[in-house]
């Protein structure tokens, strides 16, 4: 049956880049909500946030792709890239040296095999966390993340809640198991993952490449049962637990 002219003209919905039948949960159906919209419209200049935005709130900006169109501008990708460079995070984030330029960074976040999301601190008017999934297979995926500025557990949890809400076509949760690898020599990153609910499962020799020395270093594998995480929606996102305060 041929679609009607109205159906043919209707644009396809924006979907996460790795959209193997996966769709956002109902509360994330609109990719850009009011708080983020206000932020993005004025992100290239100084601005005053609307009073309607509640204090200490995080919004999630998922990276959504339709054909050659992406809902996130190159300006936003460049702003985040520049901050990662300025904070010397690239060597630990891309410990195998797979991303070395802004072009490669943009390609990574918009790749059809990745599900990326950005956490926005709408009170302070800044991006505060970026994360993405790749290697999506069945109910599992490899997780990667980086704080922008000080590590804010509430921002990372907001992204985890977004991933919790991803659904298959039949409405069942899409992702159950998150896998991660962290250089053994990065204790702060390992502690941050434990704070977020990841469990370390072992150390693998020569798993991570230290791009500064060119030597293969041990990597720590970790996992998280995503749907079993009890992510507190009521505790103010920047009210740290004792373990989180040690990461500041």
C-alpha positions as CSV (number, residue, x, y, z in Angstrom):
1,X,0.0,0.0,0.0
2,X,1.4,3.4,-0.9
3,X,1.4,6.0,1.8
4,X,-0.9,9.0,1.5
5,X,0.6,12.4,0.6
6,X,0.2,13.5,4.2
7,X,2.0,10.4,5.5
8,X,4.7,10.7,2.8
9,X,5.4,14.3,3.9
10,X,5.7,13.5,7.5
11,X,9.4,13.6,8.6
12,X,10.9,10.5,10.2
13,X,11.4,10.8,14.0
14,X,14.8,11.6,15.4
15,X,16.3,8.5,16.9
16,X,19.5,7.6,18.9
17,X,22.3,7.0,16.5
18,X,22.4,3.3,17.3
19,X,18.7,2.9,16.7
20,X,18.4,-0.9,16.2
21,X,14.7,-0.7,17.1
22,X,15.6,1.3,20.2
23,X,13.5,4.4,21.1
24,X,13.6,6.9,24.0
25,X,11.2,6.4,26.9
26,X,8.0,8.5,26.8
27,X,9.4,11.2,29.0
28,X,12.4,11.6,26.7
29,X,10.3,11.6,23.5
30,X,11.0,15.2,22.9
31,X,14.7,15.5,22.3
32,X,15.0,19.1,23.4
33,X,13.0,20.1,26.4
34,X,12.2,23.6,27.6
35,X,15.3,24.1,29.8
36,X,17.7,22.8,27.3
37,X,16.1,24.8,24.5
38,X,16.6,28.0,26.4
39,X,20.2,27.1,27.1
40,X,21.0,26.1,23.5
41,X,19.4,29.2,22.0
42,X,21.7,31.4,24.0
43,X,24.8,29.1,24.3
44,X,26.9,31.3,22.1
45,X,26.6,34.4,24.4
46,X,26.0,35.2,28.0
47,X,22.5,34.9,29.2
48,X,20.1,34.8,32.2
49,X,18.3,31.6,32.7
50,X,14.5,31.8,33.0
51,X,13.1,31.7,36.5
52,X,10.9,28.7,35.6
53,X,14.0,26.5,35.6
54,X,14.4,24.8,39.0
55,X,17.7,25.1,40.8
56,X,20.3,22.3,40.7
57,X,18.5,20.6,37.8
58,X,20.1,18.6,35.0
59,X,18.6,18.1,31.6
60,X,19.7,15.5,29.1
61,X,20.4,16.4,25.5
62,X,20.6,13.1,23.6
63,X,22.5,13.1,20.3
64,X,19.8,12.3,17.8
65,X,20.5,11.7,14.1
66,X,18.1,11.5,11.1
67,X,19.9,11.0,7.8
68,X,22.6,13.7,7.6
69,X,20.8,15.9,10.2
70,X,21.8,16.0,13.9
71,X,19.9,17.8,16.6
72,X,23.2,19.0,18.2
73,X,25.2,21.7,16.4
74,X,28.9,21.6,15.6
75,X,29.2,24.6,18.0
76,X,28.1,22.4,20.9
77,X,30.4,19.5,19.9
78,X,33.3,21.9,19.6
79,X,32.6,23.6,22.9
80,X,32.7,20.2,24.6
81,X,35.8,19.1,22.7
82,X,37.7,22.3,23.6
83,X,36.9,21.7,27.3
84,X,38.1,18.1,27.2
85,X,41.4,19.3,25.6
86,X,41.8,22.2,28.1
87,X,41.3,19.8,31.0
88,X,43.8,17.3,29.6
89,X,41.2,14.5,29.6
90,X,41.8,13.0,26.2
91,X,44.7,10.7,27.1
92,X,42.6,9.0,29.8
93,X,39.3,9.1,27.9
94,X,40.8,7.7,24.6
95,X,43.6,5.7,26.1
96,X,44.2,3.8,22.8
97,X,44.5,7.1,20.9
98,X,41.5,6.4,18.7
99,X,40.3,10.0,18.8
100,X,42.8,12.8,18.2
101,X,40.9,15.6,16.5
102,X,37.6,17.4,16.6
103,X,36.5,15.8,13.3
104,X,37.0,12.3,14.9
105,X,35.2,13.4,18.0
106,X,32.2,14.6,16.1
107,X,32.2,11.4,14.0
108,X,32.3,9.4,17.2
109,X,29.2,11.0,18.8
110,X,27.1,10.9,15.6
111,X,28.2,7.4,14.5
112,X,25.3,5.0,13.7
113,X,26.8,2.6,16.1
114,X,26.8,4.9,19.1
115,X,24.1,6.2,21.6
116,X,25.4,9.5,23.0
117,X,24.0,12.0,25.5
118,X,25.1,15.3,27.1
119,X,24.1,16.4,30.6
120,X,23.3,20.1,30.9
121,X,23.4,22.0,34.2
122,X,20.6,24.5,33.4
123,X,21.2,26.4,36.6
124,X,24.8,27.2,35.9
125,X,24.3,27.3,32.1
126,X,27.0,24.8,31.1
127,X,27.5,21.3,29.8
128,X,28.8,19.1,32.6
129,X,28.9,15.5,31.4
130,X,29.1,13.6,28.1
131,X,28.7,9.9,27.7
132,X,28.0,7.3,24.9
133,X,27.3,3.7,24.4
134,X,28.8,1.5,21.6
135,X,29.1,-2.1,20.9
136,X,25.4,-2.5,21.4
137,X,24.5,-6.2,21.1
138,X,21.4,-7.8,22.5
139,X,20.9,-6.4,26.0
140,X,24.4,-5.1,26.6
141,X,26.6,-2.1,25.6
142,X,30.0,-0.7,26.2
143,X,29.8,2.6,28.3
144,X,32.1,5.6,28.0
145,X,31.9,8.9,29.9
146,X,33.7,12.1,30.9
147,X,33.0,14.8,33.3
148,X,33.3,18.4,32.1
149,X,34.8,20.3,34.9
150,X,34.2,18.9,38.4
151,X,32.7,15.4,38.5
152,X,29.0,15.8,39.4
153,X,27.4,12.5,40.3
154,X,23.9,13.9,39.7
155,X,24.8,14.6,36.0
156,X,26.1,11.1,35.4
157,X,23.1,9.6,37.1
158,X,20.8,11.7,34.9
159,X,22.5,10.1,31.8
160,X,22.1,6.6,33.4
161,X,18.4,7.3,33.9
162,X,18.1,8.3,30.2
163,X,19.8,5.0,29.3
164,X,17.5,3.1,31.6
165,X,14.5,4.5,29.7
166,X,15.6,3.4,26.3
167,X,13.1,0.9,25.0
168,X,12.8,-1.8,22.3
169,X,10.0,-1.7,19.8
170,X,7.9,-3.9,22.1
171,X,8.3,-1.6,25.1
172,X,10.8,-3.7,27.0
173,X,14.1,-2.1,28.3
174,X,16.7,-2.0,25.6
175,X,19.9,-2.0,27.7
176,X,20.4,-4.2,30.8
177,X,24.2,-4.6,31.1
178,X,26.8,-1.8,30.8
179,X,30.5,-2.8,30.4
180,X,33.5,-0.6,31.0
181,X,37.3,-0.6,30.8
182,X,39.4,1.9,32.9
183,X,43.2,2.2,33.0
184,X,44.4,0.7,36.3
185,X,46.5,3.8,36.8
186,X,43.4,6.0,36.9
187,X,42.1,5.5,40.5
188,X,39.8,8.5,40.5
189,X,37.9,7.3,37.4
190,X,37.6,3.8,38.9
191,X,36.2,5.3,42.1
192,X,33.7,7.4,40.2
193,X,32.4,4.3,38.4
194,X,31.9,2.6,41.8
195,X,30.0,5.6,43.1
196,X,27.7,5.3,40.1
197,X,27.0,1.6,40.8
198,X,29.6,-0.2,38.6
199,X,31.3,-3.3,40.0
200,X,34.9,-4.1,39.1
201,X,35.3,-7.6,37.7
202,X,39.1,-8.0,37.1
203,X,42.3,-6.6,35.8
204,X,43.5,-7.5,32.2
205,X,47.2,-7.1,31.4
206,X,48.1,-4.8,28.5
207,X,44.5,-3.9,27.8
208,X,45.0,-0.1,27.7
209,X,47.5,1.8,25.6
210,X,49.2,4.7,27.3
211,X,49.4,7.2,24.5
212,X,51.9,9.3,26.3
213,X,54.5,6.5,26.7
214,X,53.3,4.1,23.9
215,X,53.2,1.2,26.3
216,X,50.4,-1.2,27.0
217,X,49.1,-0.9,30.5
218,X,46.7,-3.0,32.6
219,X,43.0,-2.2,32.3
220,X,40.3,-2.8,34.9
221,X,37.0,-4.2,33.6
222,X,33.7,-3.3,35.3
223,X,30.0,-3.8,34.8
224,X,26.7,-2.4,35.8
225,X,23.3,-4.0,35.8
226,X,21.5,-0.9,34.5
227,X,17.9,-1.8,35.2
228,X,18.7,-2.7,38.8
229,X,20.2,0.7,39.6
230,X,18.2,2.6,42.2
231,X,18.8,6.1,40.9
232,X,17.5,8.5,43.5
233,X,15.3,11.1,41.7
234,X,14.6,13.1,44.8
235,X,18.1,13.7,46.4
236,X,19.5,17.0,45.1
237,X,22.0,16.0,42.3
238,X,24.9,17.8,43.8
239,X,24.4,16.7,47.4
240,X,27.4,14.3,47.7
241,X,27.6,11.1,49.7
242,X,30.7,10.6,51.7
243,X,32.3,8.5,48.9
244,X,31.4,11.2,46.3
245,X,32.8,14.0,48.3
246,X,36.2,12.2,48.2
247,X,36.2,12.6,44.5
248,X,35.8,16.4,44.5
